[in-house]
Amino acid sequence: MNAFDSESPNSSAKTGQTLLPKEKLLAKSLSMELPVEPLNNSFQSLEDLSHSLELVNELDIVSKQNMKIDVLQIKLKSCESELDGTILENNELRRQVTKLTQELFITKNMCKTPQIVKKQRKSLSSSFPNNMTPDKTKTEQIFVLENTIVKLQQNLKLAQEEVRNLCTKIESLEKQLKDKTTPKTDLEPNNLIIT
């Protein structure tokens, strides 16, 4: 037998022979092969462990993404309810604007009526010559008409003030409506911050 035969170190120890340096190296190399199987098992368990860690990491990422989805869904529902409230408010403002516009139209018509009365007064005064005196009924009619004119002029002043107030109110409501209908920049999808 030479020193490189497949003789195990234990068999040479049993025979009682002394080992040469080459045989010692061979015996050491053979003895180092024995723990290779447990190392292979540990490599497999390390691979299993790394696969498990990858799986845990993936599950963690999935759960974080699900949490983000839940948070975004809550934010979406909040935005939708806020939008519904804004739409209802806008509809109410539109109704108010329509009502105020109608009131303004009525008030303008009221303002125009004294002009008709003034025209009637002028036509009445022109129908009488200066030297003639009207009869009693005509004088009473003129007196009633003049009182009506004075009252209507007072109503005209009040109506003109009301028209100015209504115009101011309409402008402010239209501005509020415009401010409500313009989108907010922090609600735009491009500006949402995902944490």
C-alpha positions, 0 to 999 in steps of 0.5 A: 500500500502506498501513502495515497491509498484510500486508507482511513486514518483510523485503520492505520491507527489500529494497525499501529503503524506510524504515519508518514508526513504525506499520510498525515496530510491525507488523513487530515484531508479525509477527516475534513471531509466528514463535516462537509455533510453537516455544512451542506445541511447548514447551507440548505438551512441557510438557503431556506432561511434566506427564502424565509427572510425574503418571504417575510420581507415580501409579506411585510412590504405587502402589509405596508402597501395594504395599510397605505391603500387603507389610509388612501381609501379613508382619505378618498372617502373623506374627500368624496364627502367633502366634495358632496358637501361643497356641491350641496353648498354650491347648489344652495348658493346658486338657488340664492343667486337665482332668488336674488336675481329675481328680486333684483328684476322685480326691484328694477321694475318697481324703479321704472314705474315712477317714470311712468307716473311722471310721464302721466303727470306731465301729460296731465299738466300739459292738457290744462292751459295756464289760465284755466282752472281745472274742476274739483275732481281733476284737482283731487285727482292731481292731488292724489297723483302728486301724493302717489308720486311722492310715495313712489319717489320715496319707494324709488329711493328705497328700491335703489338702495335695495338694488345696490345692496342686492347687487353687492350681495350677488357679487359676494355670493358669486365670488363665494361660489367661484371660490368654492368651485375652484379646485384646491391644489392639495386635493389634486392626485399629483400632490398626494403624499404617500407615507 
